[in-house]
Amino acid sequence: MAIKHTGNGFFVDTEPVAPPDGTPDDPDLHIYAFARFRSLEHVSYGLMRTAGGPEDEGIDFEEVGEYGMDPLNPFWEFAVALDEIEGANRAKRGSESYLFEEVPYVEVTTEEEYNEALDALELEEDEGDIFDGPGLYDFRDSPPSYQGTVEENELMEMERAADDAIEFMFQGDQWEEAYAALADEEG
């Protein structure tokens, strides 16, 4: 399965869906699996019929299911993360690295913020501590390491979740009904 983002939270499998067992193969029928994000916490999935390939405009869609999930790409706002680090330092609760076990990424937008984080984490700045640009930094690492932009990480997480949603769809047999409905509309 190869998932492709076509825009606006819509992902499509680039391989056509094979007809269900007992259904004749029609080479003129172009049906592809899709996943659509309504938010970073909600995905729907189903099948679509196109005039040709997976990137062609969908002619008809059959939604098979949907589900909610934990938010994709969670991260700390810098000011909140900094307050938590400073609070841990004042309380001397031990290593502030534990703060970032569940949600390791912090959005850092400027080099000034990055240096402020190094100070709060009580890390000495050296030649290796380089601000790599605005984006998400993994605060489990010492010093925090750049993980890409918010948008890059969001797209990567959405692609992974779209792949999971499409795979989940094929574990049941509801997709067969959707395939039949799309094939009947073609004929």
N, C-alpha and C positions, 0 to 999 in steps of 0.2 A: 504494500500500500504506500503510495506517495501522495502526501497531502500538499495542496497548493493554496495559498491565500490569494483570493481574487479581489479583496477589498471589503471595507465596511464590516469586518468581523465574519466574513463568509469564507469557508474553506471547502475545497472539493477534492475528492480522490481523483487522481489523474487516470486511473485505470477504470474502464467501464465495468459495470456490475454484470456478472454472468447471470443468465436467466436461472430461476429456480429449477430444481429437478423436475423433469416432466414437461417443461415449457420449451417449445421449439426456439432455436436461436434465430433471431432476425437481424441480419447485418446492418439494416437501415435504422435500427432502434438504438439510440444513444442514451443510455441511462447511467448516471453517475451518483455516487453517494456524496452527501454534503453534511456539513455542520455549520450552524449559524449561531453566533453569540448575540444574545440580547443584552448582556452585560458581562462583566468579568466574573459573575456568579451564576450565570444561567446560559445553558446551551440547548439548542434543539437540533435534531438530526433527521435525515430522511434521504429520499431519492429525488433526482431531478432528471428531466428529459431535455436534451438539447438537440439542435439541428446538426451538430457534428461532434466536436471535441468537448473536453471538460471546461475549457475557458470560453466556450460560446455561451451566449445568453440562454438562460433557462427558459424553455417553452412552457413547462409545467412542473409543479413541485408536489410531492406527497410527503408530508411530515410524518415520521414514524413515531417519534417520541421526543421527550425533553426532560431535563432534570436540572436542579440547582446543585451548587457545589460550594466549597470554600472559595473565597475570592482568589483569583489568580494573581500572581505577582505581588504579594503583599510586601510593603516596605515601610520603614520609619520615615517620617518627615524629620529633617535635620534637627530642628529646634527641640522636638520632643526627645529624640535620641540623646542629644547633648544634655538635656535636663536629667534624663535617667542616669547617664554616666556620672554626672556631677553629684546626683543624689546618692549613688552607690559609693562614690568616693567619700562623701561627707559621713555616710553611715558606716563606712568601712566594713561593708557586708562581704567583702572578698572581691574576687575578680569580677569586673564589669563585663567580661566576655560572656558570662552566663546570660546576660540580658539579651543577647542576640542569637541564642540557640534556636528558638522557634522561628523568628523572623530575622534573618541575618543581614538583610540589605538596608542601607540607609541612603536616601537621596542626598547627594552632595552637589551643590550647584556652582561653587566657586573654590578657588585655591585657598582663599581665606578661611572658608568653612573647613576644608580638609586640614589645614594647619591647626585650626581651633580644636578639631577632633583629636589630632595627635597630642596636643597639650592636655586635653581632658583625659585622654587615655594614659597620660604620663609616659608617652613615648618620645624619645629624642628624635628630632628631625635630622636626617642625614641625607647623603647623596641619593640613596635608594628610594627615599620617600618622595615620589613624584606624583603630582596631581595629574591624572590622565584625562581630565575634562569632566564636564557635568555628566552626572549619571548615578548609577547605583554602585555602592562600595560594600564589600563584604566585611562587616565589622567583627567577624570571628577571627579574621586574619590580623596579624600584627606585623607591619602596619596594615590598615584596611586596604583591600585590593579592588581595583576597578573591575566591574562586571558587565559594563555596557550601559547604554542609555535605558531609560525607563521604557521607551517605546520598543526597543530591541528585545528586552526581557519580556515585555507583555506579549509581543508577537510570538516569541518562542514558547511561552507558556500556553498561549491559545492554540498554537499548532499541536502541541503535545495533547492538550485536552480534546481537540477536534479529532485527532487520531483515536483517542480512547473512546469518544462518543460513537464514532463510526464502527469501530471494532465491537462495541457493546451492542449496536443495532443488529449486527449479523449473528449474535448469540441466540436470538429468538427467531420466530418465524413471521413476525409482523411485517418485515421488509418484503416478504413474498407477496403479501396483499398489496403493498404500495407498488411493487414492480408490475403486478397484474393490472392495477388501475392505470398506471402510465402506459402500459402496452395496449390496453383497450382503447385509451384515448387516441393513440396513434393510428389504430386500425379503423 
